[in-house]
Amino acid sequence: MPTTYLDDCRQDQTCSITALHGKLDTKLQLVNLGFHRHSHIKVILRRGDSLILNIDGSRFAIDRKLAKQIEVQLLS
């Protein structure tokens, strides 16, 4: 499966985190929220500059700028 960034994922698509990019404090904040390598993310909704995600049973809203820093592997 190809590696891409979370910003490129479509609605209802599932992917696995392969890497986090960006500043250290941003990466630490993501890890504290549960965004770990190999975690599965499902894109619930894409609307404007926001993505609603389901990760390990929790829902999060992030903006596209942050989604461009999360490298993922597409699963479905």
C-alpha positions in Angstrom: 0.0 0.0 0.0 1.2 3.5 -0.8 2.4 6.0 1.9 0.8 9.4 1.8 -0.3 12.1 4.2 -3.5 12.2 6.2 -4.6 15.3 4.4 -4.8 13.3 1.2 -7.2 10.7 2.6 -10.8 10.7 1.6 -13.9 10.4 3.8 -14.6 6.9 5.1 -11.0 5.9 4.3 -8.9 4.0 6.9 -5.2 4.3 7.3 -2.3 3.5 9.6 0.1 6.2 11.0 3.7 5.6 9.7 5.4 8.9 10.9 4.7 12.2 12.5 6.5 15.3 11.1 6.8 18.9 12.3 7.9 20.6 15.5 8.7 18.5 18.5 5.9 20.1 20.7 3.4 19.3 18.0 4.5 15.7 17.7 4.4 15.3 21.5 0.9 16.7 21.6 -0.3 14.3 18.9 1.3 11.3 20.8 -0.4 12.4 24.0 -3.8 12.4 22.2 -3.2 8.8 21.0 -1.7 9.4 17.5 1.0 6.7 17.7 2.8 4.8 14.9 0.7 1.9 13.6 -2.5 3.4 15.1 -5.5 3.1 12.8 -7.3 6.2 11.8 -10.7 6.5 10.0 -11.6 9.7 8.3 -15.2 10.3 9.4 -15.8 13.6 7.7 -13.9 16.1 5.6 -15.4 19.6 5.6 -13.6 22.7 4.5 -10.2 22.9 6.3 -11.2 20.3 9.0 -11.1 16.6 9.3 -13.1 14.6 11.8 -11.1 11.4 12.7 -11.8 8.3 14.7 -8.6 6.9 16.3 -8.8 4.0 18.8 -12.5 4.8 19.6 -12.0 8.5 20.1 -13.1 11.3 17.8 -10.8 14.2 17.0 -11.1 17.3 14.8 -7.9 18.6 13.2 -7.2 21.1 10.5 -5.6 20.3 7.2 -2.3 22.0 8.1 -1.8 19.5 11.0 -3.1 16.6 8.8 -0.2 17.4 6.3 2.2 16.5 9.1 0.9 13.0 9.7 2.3 10.4 7.3 0.0 7.4 6.8 -0.3 4.1 4.9 -3.7 3.6 3.2 -5.5 0.5 4.4 -8.9 0.9 2.7 
